[in-house]
Amino acid sequence: MTTTGAGWSLRGRLAVLVVVVGLLLIGVAGAEAVVATRNRAHIDAVLNQTGPLRAQSQELLAVLVDQETAIRGYALTGEREDLVPFDTGRQREQELATSMDRLLAGYPELRDEFGTVRQRAEQWRQAIALPVIAAIETGGATAGQQLLTDRSRQQFDQIRVAVDVLQNGILEVRDEAAADVRSTSNLLVLLLVIAALVVLVAGVVLLTSLERMVIRPLTSLAGQVREVAVGDYGHGITGTGPPEFQRLGADVDAMRQKIAADLAEVREARERIEWVNTQLQKQAEELTRSNRDLEQFAYVASHDLQEPLRKVASFCQLLQRRYAGRLDERADQYIAFAVDGAQRMQRLINDLLAFSRIGRLTTGFTDVDLNHLMAEVAAQTEPARQYADAELTWGELPVIRGEEPLLTNLLVNLVSNSVKFRRADVAPKVHVSARLIGEDWEITCQDNGIGIEPEFADKIFVIFQRLHAKDAYPGTGIGLAIVKKIVEYHGGRVWVDTDVPEGTAIRFTLPALPADVEAATSTTGADGAGADVDTADAGR
């Protein structure tokens, strides 16, 4: 289909093509229906009207001949039996007349000719046949034979002529109907050929239109897209053909522009990331140098500073022992201050060394049974607990992966803090328990001491952060910072539970072994119970 108007959409063009082809096919189909109806009528005339009429006209002539023969035979013999064909013929003639009269309803000329045949047959019966029968019945066969003259034969021949005229008319009508059948059949074939040509032409037009309006524009658009796909993001994309493809080309070009803009942003971001990575690498190198300096400082602190500090502490203690009471009271106080300062400096250096070594000097992770570990913790804190009359208990504790020395240090610091920060009139009680929550063990060290205010809950884990004066509660302020660093080194977290009614509860998590998690999951699925483990053993 040749399209006019560049603004026509592909859908509109296809719709016009479908409507035109549809109208043509509907017109051809309607014509075929009309022609087929006529063809069926003509075939019906040939097969169901003229054919039977011709056969019945021939039979009618035979029936009339039988009647005429029966009359002649009766005239010769005078036997009543010879009239049976006459009576039978009259009855059959009536049946044929009724049938032919129905078939001739659509043929008035043939109906008139058929009326002529019946009229002449009836005239022959009234003028010849019935008088012969009456004459024979009254005067015998001789009387009947006298009535069968040449005139009577001529009168019957007129019946033959009328039947021949009727048969010729029926034959002409049949030939005309047959000709009409051939004509309508040929017209049907022609209409079918026209319908096939319409479909063929529509197919050719459709293929041509698809080539022009779909395949070529799509091929052009695909070629432009491939150019962009291989990396030429600056190549503009334009759509050709119907408005749909033009809009598609515009949308694809908008997408190309968006991708190009995003790519430019990505490149800028990559450049920024590379710059940031360069800076990070420089900082990492600086951090590495700083760590080396810190390690050097730790070495110096552990060796070079320890020796003069021990000398200062030793000689101050010698001065204190030798000259105690020999000097005035203020001199004794000054010497005591010096001894105390040297000792605290020594403890502070040792704690700083311990803090700096966490995670740097490692012995490797192993399976650590916290139950056995608590026995070691109890042994290390025995002097302080005896001095404060403190009670240490713990429940059933799990086996975890970790470094045993660090975990021992962790629990020793917690238990020591609980014993140290006790109330003056109450004997300290410290209890360590554990419960499985998800994939982590939550371990709690709870005491009945002085407690911690909620606003200070986060500050206690900061290095050198103290909530009390060193005279009230001695220490360097590093213990809980060491606890936090050990817990985080093992992949957990630590916090203060401020919701306990009495004392302090410090909780921390440690990753559970897969077997413990699986066992807890199966137990929970079996009976719906939790996986908490906290069996107190006050006898420890």
C-alpha positions as CSV (number, residue, x, y, z in Angstrom):
1,M,0.0,0.0,0.0
2,T,1.4,3.4,-0.9
3,T,1.0,5.7,2.0
4,T,0.4,9.4,1.7
5,G,1.1,11.8,4.5
6,A,4.3,11.4,6.4
7,G,2.5,11.8,9.7
8,W,0.6,8.6,9.4
9,S,1.4,6.1,12.1
10,L,2.3,2.5,11.4
11,R,-0.9,1.4,13.2
12,G,-3.0,3.8,11.1
13,R,-1.4,2.5,7.9
14,L,-1.9,-1.1,8.8
15,A,-5.5,-0.3,9.9
16,V,-6.2,1.3,6.4
17,L,-4.7,-1.7,4.7
18,V,-6.8,-4.2,6.8
19,V,-10.0,-2.1,6.2
20,V,-9.5,-1.9,2.4
21,V,-8.7,-5.6,2.1
22,G,-11.5,-6.5,4.5
23,L,-14.0,-4.5,2.5
24,L,-12.9,-6.1,-0.8
25,L,-13.1,-9.6,0.7
26,I,-16.5,-8.8,2.2
27,G,-17.7,-7.6,-1.2
28,V,-16.3,-10.6,-3.0
29,A,-17.8,-12.9,-0.3
30,G,-21.2,-11.2,-0.7
31,A,-21.1,-11.6,-4.5
32,E,-20.1,-15.2,-4.1
33,A,-23.0,-15.8,-1.7
34,V,-25.5,-14.3,-4.2
35,V,-24.0,-16.3,-7.1
36,A,-23.9,-19.5,-5.1
37,T,-27.6,-19.0,-4.2
38,R,-28.4,-18.6,-7.9
39,N,-26.3,-21.6,-8.8
40,R,-28.0,-23.7,-6.2
41,A,-31.4,-22.6,-7.6
42,H,-30.3,-23.5,-11.2
43,I,-29.0,-26.9,-10.1
44,D,-32.3,-27.5,-8.2
45,A,-34.1,-26.6,-11.4
46,V,-32.0,-29.1,-13.4
47,L,-32.0,-31.9,-10.9
48,N,-35.3,-31.6,-9.0
49,Q,-37.6,-29.9,-11.5
50,T,-36.9,-30.2,-15.2
51,G,-35.3,-33.6,-14.9
52,P,-38.4,-35.2,-13.1
53,L,-40.7,-33.2,-15.4
54,R,-39.1,-34.7,-18.5
55,A,-39.3,-38.2,-17.1
56,Q,-42.9,-37.8,-15.9
57,S,-43.9,-36.3,-19.3
58,Q,-42.5,-39.4,-21.0
59,E,-44.4,-41.6,-18.5
60,L,-47.6,-39.5,-19.1
61,L,-47.3,-40.2,-22.8
62,A,-46.8,-43.9,-22.1
63,V,-49.8,-43.9,-19.8
64,L,-52.0,-42.3,-22.5
65,V,-50.8,-44.7,-25.1
66,D,-51.7,-47.6,-22.7
67,Q,-55.2,-46.1,-22.4
68,E,-55.6,-45.9,-26.2
69,T,-54.3,-49.4,-26.6
70,A,-56.6,-50.7,-23.9
71,I,-59.6,-49.2,-25.7
72,R,-58.6,-50.8,-29.0
73,G,-58.1,-54.1,-27.4
74,Y,-61.5,-53.9,-25.7
75,A,-63.1,-53.0,-29.0
76,L,-61.6,-56.1,-30.6
77,T,-62.4,-58.7,-27.9
78,G,-65.2,-57.1,-25.9
79,E,-63.5,-58.6,-22.8
80,R,-63.8,-56.4,-19.7
81,E,-60.3,-57.4,-18.6
82,D,-58.8,-55.5,-21.5
83,L,-60.1,-52.3,-19.8
84,V,-57.9,-52.8,-16.7
85,P,-54.9,-50.9,-18.3
86,F,-57.3,-48.0,-19.2
87,D,-58.5,-47.7,-15.6
88,T,-55.0,-48.0,-14.2
89,G,-53.7,-45.5,-16.8
90,R,-56.3,-43.0,-15.8
91,Q,-55.4,-43.3,-12.1
92,R,-51.7,-43.1,-12.9
93,E,-52.4,-40.1,-15.2
94,Q,-54.1,-38.3,-12.3
95,E,-51.0,-38.9,-10.0
96,L,-48.6,-37.7,-12.7
97,A,-50.8,-34.6,-13.2
98,T,-50.7,-33.8,-9.6
99,S,-46.9,-34.2,-9.4
100,M,-46.2,-32.3,-12.6
101,D,-48.6,-29.5,-11.7
102,R,-46.5,-29.0,-8.5
103,L,-43.2,-29.0,-10.4
104,L,-44.5,-26.6,-13.1
105,A,-45.5,-23.9,-10.5
106,G,-42.5,-21.8,-11.6
107,Y,-42.9,-22.3,-15.3
108,P,-46.2,-20.7,-16.6
109,E,-45.5,-21.5,-20.3
110,L,-44.9,-25.2,-19.6
111,R,-47.9,-25.2,-17.3
112,D,-50.1,-24.0,-20.2
113,E,-48.7,-26.6,-22.5
114,F,-49.3,-29.2,-19.8
115,G,-52.9,-28.0,-19.6
116,T,-53.2,-28.4,-23.3
117,V,-52.1,-32.1,-23.0
118,R,-54.6,-32.8,-20.3
119,Q,-57.3,-31.0,-22.2
120,R,-56.8,-33.0,-25.3
121,A,-56.5,-36.2,-23.3
122,E,-59.8,-35.5,-21.6
123,Q,-61.4,-34.6,-25.0
124,W,-60.2,-37.9,-26.4
125,R,-61.7,-39.8,-23.5
126,Q,-65.0,-38.0,-23.7
127,A,-65.2,-38.2,-27.5
128,I,-63.7,-41.6,-28.2
129,A,-62.8,-43.8,-25.2
130,L,-65.9,-43.5,-23.1
131,P,-68.4,-43.8,-26.1
132,V,-66.5,-46.9,-27.3
133,I,-66.9,-48.5,-23.9
134,A,-70.6,-47.6,-23.8
135,A,-71.2,-48.9,-27.3
136,I,-69.5,-52.2,-26.5
137,E,-71.4,-52.6,-23.3
138,T,-74.7,-52.1,-25.2
139,G,-74.0,-53.3,-28.8
140,G,-71.0,-55.5,-28.5
141,A,-67.6,-55.3,-29.9
142,T,-68.8,-54.6,-33.4
143,A,-70.5,-51.4,-32.3
144,G,-67.3,-50.3,-30.5
145,Q,-65.1,-51.0,-33.6
146,Q,-67.4,-48.8,-35.7
147,L,-66.4,-45.8,-33.5
148,L,-62.6,-46.4,-33.9
149,T,-62.1,-44.5,-37.2
150,D,-59.3,-42.5,-38.7
151,R,-60.8,-39.4,-37.0
152,S,-60.3,-41.0,-33.6
153,R,-56.7,-41.9,-34.4
154,Q,-56.0,-38.4,-35.6
155,Q,-57.5,-37.0,-32.4
156,F,-55.2,-39.2,-30.3
157,D,-52.2,-38.1,-32.5
158,Q,-53.0,-34.5,-31.4
159,I,-52.3,-35.7,-27.8
160,R,-49.0,-37.0,-29.0
161,V,-48.2,-33.7,-30.6
162,A,-49.1,-31.8,-27.4
163,V,-46.9,-34.1,-25.3
164,D,-44.0,-33.6,-27.8
165,V,-44.5,-29.8,-27.5
166,L,-44.4,-30.2,-23.7
167,Q,-41.3,-32.3,-23.7
168,N,-39.6,-29.9,-26.1
169,G,-40.4,-27.0,-23.7
170,I,-39.2,-29.0,-20.8
171,L,-35.9,-29.8,-22.6
172,E,-35.4,-26.1,-23.5
173,V,-36.0,-25.1,-19.9
174,R,-33.6,-27.8,-18.7
175,D,-30.9,-26.6,-21.2
176,E,-31.4,-23.0,-20.1
177,A,-31.0,-24.1,-16.4
178,A,-27.9,-26.1,-17.3
179,A,-26.5,-23.1,-19.1
180,D,-27.2,-21.0,-16.0
181,V,-25.5,-23.6,-13.8
182,R,-22.4,-23.4,-15.9
183,S,-22.5,-19.6,-16.0
184,T,-22.9,-19.2,-12.2
185,S,-20.3,-21.9,-11.6
186,N,-17.8,-20.0,-13.8
187,L,-18.7,-16.8,-12.0
188,L,-18.1,-18.5,-8.7
189,V,-14.7,-19.6,-9.9
190,L,-14.0,-16.1,-11.1
191,L,-14.9,-14.6,-7.7
192,L,-12.7,-17.1,-5.9
193,V,-9.9,-16.2,-8.2
194,I,-10.5,-12.5,-7.5
195,A,-10.5,-13.2,-3.7
196,A,-7.2,-15.1,-4.0
197,L,-5.8,-12.2,-6.0
198,V,-7.0,-9.7,-3.4
199,V,-5.3,-11.8,-0.6
200,L,-2.1,-12.1,-2.8
201,V,-2.0,-8.4,-3.6
202,A,-2.7,-7.6,0.1
203,G,0.2,-9.9,1.1
204,V,2.6,-8.3,-1.4
205,V,1.5,-4.8,-0.3
206,L,1.9,-5.8,3.4
207,L,5.4,-7.3,2.8
208,T,6.4,-4.3,0.8
209,S,5.1,-1.9,3.5
210,L,6.8,-3.9,6.2
211,E,10.0,-3.7,4.3
212,R,9.7,0.1,3.9
213,M,8.1,1.0,7.1
214,V,9.5,-1.5,9.6
215,I,12.5,-3.5,8.5
216,R,14.5,-0.6,6.9
217,P,13.9,1.9,9.8
218,L,14.6,-0.9,12.4
219,T,17.8,-1.9,10.5
220,S,18.9,1.7,10.4
221,L,18.1,2.2,14.1
222,A,19.9,-1.1,15.0
223,G,23.0,0.0,13.1
224,Q,23.1,3.3,15.0
225,V,22.6,1.5,18.3
226,R,25.5,-0.8,17.5
227,E,27.8,2.1,16.9
228,V,26.9,3.4,20.3
229,A,27.2,-0.1,21.8
230,V,30.8,-0.4,20.6
231,G,31.8,2.8,22.6
232,D,30.8,5.8,20.4
233,Y,28.5,7.3,23.0
234,G,28.6,10.7,21.3
235,H,27.0,9.3,18.1
236,G,23.5,10.7,17.8
237,I,20.6,8.4,17.1
238,T,17.7,9.4,14.8
239,G,14.6,7.4,14.0
240,T,13.2,7.2,10.4
241,G,9.9,5.9,9.0
242,P,6.6,6.0,10.9
243,P,6.1,8.3,13.9
244,E,6.5,5.3,16.3
245,F,10.0,4.6,15.1
246,Q,10.9,8.3,15.2
247,R,9.7,8.4,18.8
248,L,11.6,5.2,19.5
249,G,14.8,6.8,18.0
250,A,14.3,9.8,20.2
251,D,13.8,7.7,23.3
252,V,16.9,5.6,22.5
253,D,18.9,8.8,21.9
254,A,17.7,10.2,25.2
255,M,18.8,7.0,26.9
256,R,22.2,7.3,25.1
257,Q,22.5,10.8,26.4
258,K,21.6,9.7,29.9
259,I,24.1,6.8,29.7
260,A,26.8,9.2,28.4
261,A,26.1,11.6,31.2
262,D,26.2,8.8,33.8
263,L,29.4,7.5,32.2
264,A,30.9,10.9,32.5
265,E,29.9,11.0,36.1
266,V,31.3,7.5,36.6
267,R,34.6,8.6,35.1
268,E,34.7,11.6,37.3
269,A,33.8,9.4,40.3
270,R,36.5,6.9,39.3
271,E,39.0,9.7,39.1
272,R,38.0,11.0,42.5
273,I,38.1,7.4,43.9
274,E,41.6,6.9,42.4
275,W,42.6,10.2,44.0
276,V,41.0,9.1,47.3
277,N,42.7,5.7,47.0
278,T,46.0,7.5,46.4
279,Q,45.4,9.6,49.5
280,L,44.4,6.4,51.5
281,Q,47.5,4.7,50.3
282,K,49.6,7.6,51.5
283,Q,47.7,7.6,54.8
284,A,48.1,3.8,55.0
285,E,51.8,4.2,54.5
286,E,51.9,7.0,57.1
287,L,49.9,4.8,59.4
288,T,52.4,2.0,58.8
289,R,55.2,4.3,59.7
290,S,53.2,5.5,62.8
291,N,52.6,1.9,63.8
292,R,56.3,1.2,63.5
293,D,57.0,4.2,65.6
294,L,54.4,3.0,68.2
295,E,56.0,-0.4,68.2
296,Q,59.4,1.3,68.7
297,F,57.9,3.3,71.5
298,A,56.4,0.2,73.1
299,Y,59.8,-1.5,72.9
300,V,61.4,1.6,74.5
301,A,58.6,1.8,77.1
302,S,59.0,-1.9,77.9
303,H,62.8,-1.8,78.2
304,D,64.4,1.6,78.4
305,L,61.7,3.3,80.5
306,Q,61.2,0.3,82.8
307,E,64.8,0.3,84.0
308,P,65.2,3.9,85.2
309,L,61.6,3.7,86.6
310,R,62.5,0.6,88.6
311,K,65.6,2.4,89.9
312,V,63.6,5.5,90.9
313,A,61.0,3.3,92.7
314,S,63.7,1.1,94.3
315,F,65.8,4.1,95.6
316,C,62.6,5.9,96.8
317,Q,61.6,2.8,98.7
318,L,65.2,2.6,100.2
319,L,64.9,6.2,101.3
320,Q,61.5,5.5,102.8
321,R,62.8,2.5,104.8
322,R,66.1,4.0,105.9
323,Y,65.1,7.5,106.8
324,A,61.5,6.9,107.9
325,G,61.1,8.7,111.2
326,R,64.5,10.3,111.0
327,L,63.3,13.3,109.0
328,D,60.4,15.5,109.7
329,E,56.9,14.5,108.8
330,R,56.8,16.5,105.6
331,A,59.9,14.7,104.3
332,D,58.3,11.4,105.0
333,Q,55.2,12.5,103.1
334,Y,57.3,13.7,100.1
335,I,59.1,10.3,100.0
336,A,55.7,8.5,100.1
337,F,54.5,10.6,97.2
338,A,57.6,9.7,95.2
339,V,57.2,6.0,95.9
340,D,53.5,6.0,95.0
341,G,54.1,8.0,91.8
342,A,56.8,5.7,90.6
343,Q,54.7,2.6,91.3
344,R,51.7,4.1,89.6
345,M,53.8,5.1,86.6
346,Q,55.1,1.5,86.5
347,R,51.5,0.1,86.5
348,L,50.4,2.6,83.9
349,I,53.2,1.7,81.6
350,N,52.5,-2.0,82.0
351,D,48.8,-1.4,81.3
352,L,49.6,0.6,78.2
353,L,51.9,-2.1,77.0
354,A,49.1,-4.7,77.6
355,F,46.6,-2.5,75.7
356,S,48.9,-2.0,72.7
357,R,49.7,-5.7,72.4
358,I,46.1,-6.8,72.0
359,G,45.6,-8.1,68.5
360,R,49.2,-7.4,67.6
361,L,51.0,-10.2,69.4
362,T,48.7,-13.1,68.9
363,T,48.9,-16.8,69.8
364,G,46.1,-17.8,67.4
365,F,42.5,-18.8,68.1
366,T,41.7,-22.1,69.7
367,D,38.7,-23.7,71.3
368,V,38.5,-22.2,74.8
369,D,36.3,-23.7,77.5
370,L,35.2,-20.7,79.6
371,N,34.3,-23.0,82.5
372,H,38.0,-24.0,82.9
373,L,39.0,-20.4,82.2
374,M,36.8,-19.2,85.1
375,A,38.8,-21.5,87.4
376,E,42.0,-19.6,86.4
377,V,40.2,-16.3,86.8
378,A,39.2,-17.3,90.3
379,A,42.8,-18.2,91.2
380,Q,44.2,-14.9,89.9
381,T,41.6,-12.8,91.8
382,E,41.8,-14.9,95.0
383,P,43.8,-12.4,97.0
384,A,41.6,-9.5,96.2
385,R,38.4,-11.5,96.8
386,Q,39.7,-12.7,100.2
387,Y,40.6,-9.2,101.2
388,A,37.1,-7.9,100.3
389,D,35.4,-11.1,101.5
390,A,33.9,-11.4,97.9
391,E,32.0,-14.3,96.4
392,L,32.5,-15.4,92.8
393,T,30.0,-17.8,91.1
394,W,29.4,-18.7,87.5
395,G,26.9,-20.7,85.5
396,E,27.4,-23.2,82.7
397,L,29.6,-21.4,80.2
398,P,30.2,-22.4,76.6
399,V,33.3,-23.3,74.5
400,I,34.2,-20.6,72.1
401,R,37.0,-19.8,69.6
402,G,39.5,-17.2,70.9
403,E,42.9,-16.5,72.5
404,E,42.9,-17.9,76.0
405,P,45.3,-15.3,77.5
406,L,43.2,-12.4,76.2
407,L,40.0,-14.0,77.4
408,T,41.5,-14.6,80.8
409,N,42.6,-11.0,81.0
410,L,39.1,-9.9,79.9
411,L,37.3,-11.9,82.7
412,V,40.0,-11.0,85.3
413,N,39.5,-7.3,84.6
414,L,35.7,-7.6,84.9
415,V,35.8,-9.6,88.1
416,S,38.5,-7.3,89.6
417,N,36.4,-4.2,88.8
418,S,33.3,-5.8,90.4
419,V,35.3,-6.6,93.6
420,K,36.9,-3.1,93.6
421,F,33.8,-1.0,93.1
422,R,31.9,-2.6,96.0
423,R,29.7,-1.0,98.6
424,A,31.3,-0.4,102.0
425,D,28.7,-2.3,104.1
426,V,27.9,-5.1,101.7
427,A,30.0,-8.2,100.9
428,P,30.7,-8.3,97.1
429,K,29.0,-10.9,95.0
430,V,30.0,-11.5,91.4
431,H,28.2,-13.9,89.0
432,V,29.1,-14.8,85.4
433,S,26.5,-16.3,83.2
434,A,25.9,-17.0,79.5
435,R,23.0,-17.4,77.1
436,L,22.8,-18.1,73.3
437,I,21.1,-15.4,71.3
438,G,21.1,-16.0,67.6
439,E,24.6,-16.9,66.5
440,D,26.4,-15.2,69.5
441,W,26.9,-16.1,73.2
442,E,25.9,-13.2,75.4
443,I,28.1,-13.3,78.6
444,T,27.2,-11.3,81.6
445,C,29.3,-10.3,84.6
446,Q,26.9,-8.9,87.3
447,D,27.7,-7.7,90.8
448,N,26.0,-6.0,93.7
449,G,28.4,-3.1,93.8
450,I,27.9,0.7,93.6
451,G,26.5,0.6,90.0
452,I,27.0,3.0,87.1
453,E,24.7,5.9,86.2
454,P,23.2,5.6,82.7
455,E,24.8,8.8,81.5
456,F,28.2,7.3,82.1
457,A,27.5,3.9,80.6
458,D,29.5,4.6,77.4
459,K,32.3,6.6,78.9
460,I,33.7,3.8,81.2
461,F,35.1,2.0,78.1
462,V,37.2,5.0,77.1
463,I,40.9,4.8,77.9
464,F,42.0,6.8,81.0
465,Q,38.3,7.6,81.7
466,R,37.7,7.6,85.4
467,L,34.5,8.2,87.3
468,H,36.0,8.3,90.7
469,A,39.1,9.8,92.3
470,K,42.2,7.6,92.5
471,D,42.2,7.9,96.3
472,A,38.7,6.4,96.5
473,Y,39.2,3.6,94.0
474,P,42.8,3.0,92.8
475,G,43.6,2.1,89.2
476,T,44.9,3.4,85.9
477,G,41.5,3.7,84.1
478,I,42.6,1.3,81.3
479,G,40.9,-1.9,82.5
480,L,37.5,-1.5,80.8
481,A,39.2,-0.1,77.7
482,I,41.3,-3.3,77.5
483,V,38.0,-5.3,78.0
484,K,36.4,-3.5,75.0
485,K,39.4,-4.0,72.8
486,I,39.6,-7.7,73.6
487,V,35.9,-8.2,72.9
488,E,36.0,-6.3,69.6
489,Y,39.1,-8.3,68.6
490,H,37.1,-11.5,69.0
491,G,34.2,-10.1,66.9
492,G,31.8,-9.1,69.7
493,R,30.6,-6.0,71.4
494,V,30.4,-4.9,75.0
495,W,28.0,-2.6,76.9
496,V,26.6,-1.8,80.3
497,D,23.0,-3.0,81.1
498,T,21.5,-0.1,83.0
499,D,18.2,-1.8,83.6
500,V,19.4,-4.1,86.4
501,P,17.8,-3.3,89.8
502,E,21.1,-3.5,91.8
503,G,24.8,-3.2,91.1
504,T,26.4,-3.3,87.6
505,A,25.8,-5.8,84.7
506,I,28.4,-5.7,82.0
507,R,27.4,-7.8,79.0
508,F,29.5,-8.7,76.0
509,T,29.0,-11.1,73.0
510,L,31.3,-13.7,71.5
511,P,30.6,-15.7,68.3
512,A,29.2,-19.1,69.0
513,L,30.5,-22.3,67.5
514,P,28.3,-23.6,64.6
515,A,27.5,-26.8,66.5
516,D,26.1,-24.8,69.4
517,V,23.9,-22.7,67.0
518,E,22.7,-25.9,65.2
519,A,21.9,-27.6,68.4
520,A,20.0,-24.6,69.7
521,T,18.0,-24.3,66.5
522,S,17.0,-28.0,66.6
523,T,16.1,-27.7,70.2
524,T,14.0,-24.6,69.6
525,G,12.3,-26.3,66.6
526,A,11.5,-29.4,68.7
527,D,10.0,-27.9,71.8
528,G,9.8,-24.2,71.2
529,A,12.0,-23.4,74.2
530,G,14.8,-20.8,74.1
531,A,18.5,-21.5,74.1
532,D,19.4,-19.6,77.3
533,V,22.1,-21.2,79.5
534,D,22.4,-19.9,83.0
535,T,22.9,-22.6,85.6
536,A,24.2,-21.1,88.8
537,D,26.8,-22.9,90.8
538,A,27.2,-21.0,94.0
539,G,29.6,-23.5,95.4
540,R,32.5,-22.3,93.2
